[in-house]
Amino acid sequence: MQEPALLEASRRRLAHRSWVALVAIAGAALILASGFEAAAQSSGAPSTSLPPVNVSGGKSKQKQEQRQGQAQKREPIKMPVTSAGCKAARAPGKPYFVEFRSRTAVSFGHTFVFYGRLGEGNRFASFKVAGLHPKGDDPNTYLQGMMVPVPSETGVSYGDLDEQYLTARFCVTLSEAEYRKVEAAIRNLQATKTTWHATTYNCNSFAADIARAANLDPPNPNMYLPENFISRLAELNPRGKPASPFGMNFTSSQSGR
């Protein structure tokens, strides 16, 4: 009777190890490529960089353009922050919230949280942003973080405040006591989590620790990309209700305990 469970556990361990190996190999390749390019430029040899290729087709093209926009320049915010994802989660006695979000990025995406007090309509009365990411804007820091831990920051990063980049969201409403617990946990994480590493402690890991403070059951942070991590978090925490068929939709939300 335990065989299916053992097979599933074995499958997940294999998937996790494969993912870690893939990320490590990709990071090493990128770092080597950067080194070769820099050496070629310093020696006066012609660059071996290939011209950019435009990928056509639906969401892939749209997300590529978003990533390119984020990498090349910081554009004005096109879609300001809203509380639309918390609409279905509102409940009496729960005026506070924590919303787990993911967005596109130049790399695999980014997971972060909004937390604060709900307001009228589709606005938050107040909110803060927390998320773990490599410190600064130097892409080399991110590449190094594929292999070894690098210095991190835990506040707002570019793209967090523009919902045009949003890919998933999961909102949980909280009582004042629940909110104070989450807020204290976030402050502690911001004070103690000083490094980012792609395969050990990353933005998903940071969000998973916040989820535990909110009495949620997070998925394994190293088994999912940010968008899928948020969707899986919603599926695992239906709050006594059947998992939403819209778990993959970025408007998914449920009420907290």
RAPE-V466395 format. One record per backbone hydrogen bond with DSSP energy under -1.0 kcal/mol. NH is the residue of the N-H (numbers start at 1). CO is the residue of the C=O. Records with the same first field share a line. If there is no record, write none. Layout:
BEGIN
NH=CO ; CO
END
This chain:
BEGIN
6=2
7=3
8=4
9=5
10=6
11=7
12=8
13=9
14=10
15=11
16=12
17=13
18=14
19=15
20=16
21=17
22=18
23=19
24=20
25=21
26=22
27=23
28=24
29=25
30=26
31=27
32=28
33=29
34=30
35=31
36=32
37=33
38=34
39=35
40=36
41=37
42=38
43=39
45=40
61=57
62=58
63=59
64=60
65=61
66=62
67=63
68=64
69=65
70=66
71=67
72=68
73=69
83=122
86=83
87=84
94=91
96=174
97=116
98=172
99=114
100=170
101=112
102=168
103=110
104=165
110=103
112=101
113=130
114=99
115=128
116=97
117=126
118=95
119=123
123=120
125=117
126=117
128=115
130=113
131=154
133=153
135=151
141=138
143=139
144=140
145=141
146=143
147=144
148=144
150=196
152=194
153=133
160=157
162=159
163=79
165=162
167=102
168=102
170=100
172=98
174=96
179=175
180=176
181=177
182=178
183=179
184=180
185=181
186=182
187=183
188=184
189=185
190=186
191=187
192=188
193=189
194=192
196=150
197=201
198=145
206=202
207=203
208=204
209=205
210=206
211=207
212=208
213=209
214=210
215=212
216=211
223=220
229=225
230=226
231=227
232=228
233=229
234=230
235=231
236=232
247=244
249=246
252=249
254=171
END
